Amino acid sequence: MEANNTLIENNETKSPSALNIAFKWALVSFLLYVIQLMVNMYMNNGEYNPRSSGWVQMLVGVVILFFPLTMAIKEYRDKELDGFISFGRAFKTGFVYALIISLLTLLFMIVFYNFIIDYDTFVANQIDITVQILKERGMSDADISKTLSKSPAFASTQWFSLTLVFLGTLIFNTIADLIVSAILKRNNPNA
C-alpha cells in the first residue's frame, strides 16, 4: 500500500511530456512540406528545382515553418500546463519538434533523392542553372570554369546534400522556436 502511495505521489509531481504533442505537429508540418514540394515539382513540369519557388511558395514555406510549431507549443501550454509555460519549457518543446521534423525530412529526402528523382541529373541541372546565372552576371567561360573548379568534390555528393538538409531544417526550426517560444511564454503569477 505504501509503495502505491509513493508511486501516485511521484506521478503527480512529474510534469507532462511534450513528446506526443511535438510529434503530432511535426508530422503535420512534414506532410505539409511534402505536399508543397510535390506541388512545386508539378508546377515545374516534374522537375525538382528548389530555386524556382516564387514569393507565394516562400510564403507557404514560412506558414509551414511557423504554424505547426506554434500550435505544438500552444497546445502543450494550454492543454497540459493549464495555460502557463516558461520560455525554457516552450523552447524545449519546440526543440523536440525541430528534431523530429528534421529527422522526418532527412528520411524523406533519402527516399526522394533515391527513388523519386535522379540525384545525379538534379546536381547536373543545378550546375547548369548556376552557369547560366554566372553568365547573366557577365562572367566569362574561363572565370566560370575557375569558379566551379573551386568547389570541393564532396559538395555535389548526396550525403553532403542530406547533411545540409538536416542541419538547415534543424537550424531554421530552432530559430523559429526561439521566436515562437518568446511570444507564447506565459509565466504563472502564482508560482
C-alpha positions in Angstrom: 0.0 0.0 0.0 2.8 2.3 0.9 4.6 1.6 -2.4 1.3 2.6 -4.3 1.1 5.9 -2.5 4.7 6.7 -3.3 4.0 5.8 -7.0 0.9 8.1 -7.1 2.9 10.9 -5.5 5.7 10.6 -8.0 3.2 10.6 -10.9 1.5 13.7 -9.6 4.7 15.7 -9.4 6.1 14.5 -12.7 5.4 17.1 -15.4 3.6 16.0 -18.6 5.8 15.2 -21.6 5.6 17.3 -24.7 6.8 14.4 -26.9 3.4 13.3 -28.2 2.2 16.8 -29.0 5.5 17.7 -30.7 5.4 14.5 -32.7 1.8 15.1 -33.9 2.6 18.7 -35.0 5.9 17.7 -36.6 4.0 15.1 -38.6 1.5 17.7 -39.7 4.4 20.0 -40.7 6.2 17.2 -42.5 3.1 16.3 -44.5 2.6 20.0 -45.5 6.2 20.2 -46.5 5.9 17.1 -48.7 2.7 18.5 -50.4 4.5 21.8 -51.0 7.5 20.0 -52.6 5.3 17.9 -54.8 3.2 21.0 -55.9 6.5 22.8 -56.7 7.6 19.8 -58.8 4.2 19.7 -60.6 4.4 23.5 -61.3 7.9 22.9 -62.8 6.8 20.1 -65.2 8.0 17.4 -62.9 11.5 18.8 -62.4 12.8 19.4 -58.9 14.3 22.8 -58.7 14.4 24.4 -55.2 15.4 27.7 -56.7 12.2 28.0 -58.7 9.9 28.9 -55.9 8.4 32.4 -56.1 7.1 34.6 -53.4 3.9 32.5 -52.9 5.9 29.3 -52.4 8.1 31.1 -50.0 5.1 32.5 -48.1 3.6 29.0 -47.9 7.0 27.8 -46.6 7.0 30.4 -43.8 3.5 29.3 -42.8 4.6 25.7 -42.8 7.6 26.7 -40.7 5.7 28.7 -38.0 2.1 27.4 -37.8 2.6 23.8 -36.7 5.4 24.8 -34.3 3.1 27.5 -32.8 0.3 25.0 -32.5 2.6 22.4 -30.8 3.8 24.9 -28.1 0.3 26.4 -27.7 -1.4 23.0 -27.3 1.2 21.9 -24.8 0.8 25.1 -22.8 -3.0 25.2 -22.9 -3.9 21.5 -22.5 -1.1 20.1 -20.4 0.2 23.1 -18.4 -3.1 24.9 -17.6 -2.3 27.9 -19.8 1.2 28.7 -18.4 4.6 27.9 -19.9 8.1 29.2 -19.2 10.3 30.2 -22.1 12.6 27.3 -21.3 9.9 24.7 -21.4 8.4 26.2 -24.6 11.8 26.2 -26.2 12.4 22.6 -25.1 9.0 21.6 -26.6 9.9 23.4 -29.8 13.3 21.8 -30.0 11.9 18.3 -29.7 9.6 19.3 -32.5 12.6 20.6 -34.5 14.5 17.4 -34.0 11.5 15.3 -35.1 10.8 17.4 -38.2 14.5 17.3 -39.1 14.7 13.6 -38.9 11.4 13.1 -40.8 12.7 15.5 -43.5 16.0 13.7 -43.7 14.4 10.3 -44.1 12.0 11.7 -46.8 14.9 13.3 -48.7 16.8 10.0 -48.7 13.8 8.4 -50.4 13.3 11.4 -52.6 16.9 11.5 -53.9 17.0 7.8 -54.5 13.5 6.9 -55.8 11.6 10.0 -56.9 14.3 12.0 -58.7 17.7 11.1 -60.2 20.1 12.8 -57.9 22.9 13.0 -60.4 20.6 14.6 -63.0 19.4 17.1 -60.3 23.0 18.1 -59.5 23.9 18.5 -63.2 20.8 20.7 -63.7 21.8 22.8 -60.7 25.2 23.3 -62.1 23.7 24.3 -65.4 21.5 26.8 -63.7 24.5 28.2 -61.8 26.5 28.6 -65.0 23.5 30.4 -66.6 23.3 32.8 -63.6 27.0 33.5 -63.7 26.8 34.2 -67.5 24.0 36.6 -66.9 26.2 38.4 -64.4 28.8 38.9 -67.1 31.4 36.2 -66.2 33.5 34.7 -68.9 33.6 31.0 -69.6 37.1 30.8 -68.2 36.0 32.6 -64.9 33.0 30.3 -64.6 35.2 27.2 -65.0 37.6 28.6 -62.5 34.8 29.3 -60.0 33.2 25.9 -60.4 36.6 24.2 -60.0 37.0 25.8 -56.6 34.0 24.0 -55.1 35.1 20.9 -53.3 34.3 17.5 -54.9 32.2 16.4 -51.9 29.8 19.4 -52.3 27.8 17.6 -55.0 27.6 14.3 -53.2 24.3 13.0 -51.8 25.5 12.7 -48.2 26.6 16.3 -48.2 23.2 17.5 -49.5 21.4 15.3 -46.9 23.6 16.7 -44.2 22.7 20.3 -45.3 19.0 19.4 -45.4 19.1 18.0 -41.9 21.2 20.9 -40.4 19.2 23.5 -42.4 15.9 22.2 -41.2 17.1 22.0 -37.6 18.6 25.5 -37.6 15.6 27.2 -39.3 13.2 25.4 -36.9 15.3 26.2 -33.9 15.3 29.9 -34.9 11.5 29.8 -35.4 11.3 28.0 -32.0 13.2 30.9 -30.3 10.7 33.4 -31.8 7.6 31.4 -31.0 8.7 30.5 -27.5 9.3 34.1 -26.7 5.9 35.1 -28.0 3.9 32.2 -26.4 5.6 32.1 -22.9 3.2 32.8 -20.2 4.6 32.6 -16.6 2.3 31.6 -13.8 1.9 34.5 -11.5 1.0 32.2 -8.6 4.3 30.2 -8.9 
